[in-house]
């Protein structure tokens, strides 16, 4: 429950869903949001897509990484039941 890097509340605290009730600065969350926006081809200040190709690829990759529970929380379709094939040259867990 870090008040500098986090929101200062436990994960299961209902107040965590309301930004106005946070007791911390959430600096890590702010940095991660800026990095995500940059990787997704978005302008961090306006949240507008500036690179549609990069944004589409990022959305597809992110969607593949979400767990079924995360998809349920977001109200999205998890897609195929099988995980995506690893990229060529990627190290496998069992190697």
N, C-alpha and C positions, 0 to 999 in steps of 0.2 A: 504494500500500500504506500508506495513511494509518492511523495508530494512534489517532487521536482520532475522526474522523468515520467511518472505515471499520473493517474487521476486522483490518487489519495483515497481510493475506495476499493473494497474487496470485489472480486469478479462477480460474486453472487449478490452483491448489494444492488437493490432496485434503483438506487439513485445513480448508478453508473450509466444508465440509459439516458439521463438528462444532463446535458453538458452544464447547465446552470448550477447543478448541485455538486459538481466535482470540487474536491478539496485540494487538488494538485494542479500543477501547471501543464502536465501532459506533454513535455518537451519531446519525448521520444515519439509519441503519436504524431506530433506536428511534423517532425523530420521525416518519418515514414510516409506520411501523406504526401509531402513534397516530392520524395523520391518516386513514389508510386505514380504520381501525376506526370512526372518527367518521363518515366518508363512507358507510360501509356499514351504518350504523345499529347498531353494536355498542358495548357497554361495553368500553372499552380495558382495564380492570382484570380483568374476569371473562371477556372474549371471548364474552359471551352476547349474542344478538340482542335489542335493545331496541325496534327499529322494523322489523318484518318487511317492510313495503312498501319502505322505503328499502333494506333489505338485499337483497331480490330484484332490484330495479332495478340496484343496484350490481354484483351478481354477473353479471347479463345484460350490462351495459355492459363490465365487465372482461373477460368471456369473449370478447366481440367484438374486443377489442384484442389478445388474445394471438396470437402467431405460431404456425404449425403446430408448430415445434420446442418451444415452451413448452407447448403442449397435450400433446405426446408426453411431455415430462418429467413433467407433472402427471398423465398417464394419463387425460386428459379428451378429450371429443369436440369437435373444432373447429367443428362445426356446418356451416352452408352454405358452399360454396366461394366464393360471391360475397360481397364485403364489404357491410356494411349501407349502406342509402341515407343520404346526409348529411341532417342536420336542415335544415328550411326556414330560409333566411337564413344558413346556414353558408358560409364562404368556401371555394371549391374550390382545390385546388393549382394548377390550370391557369388560374386567373383572374388 
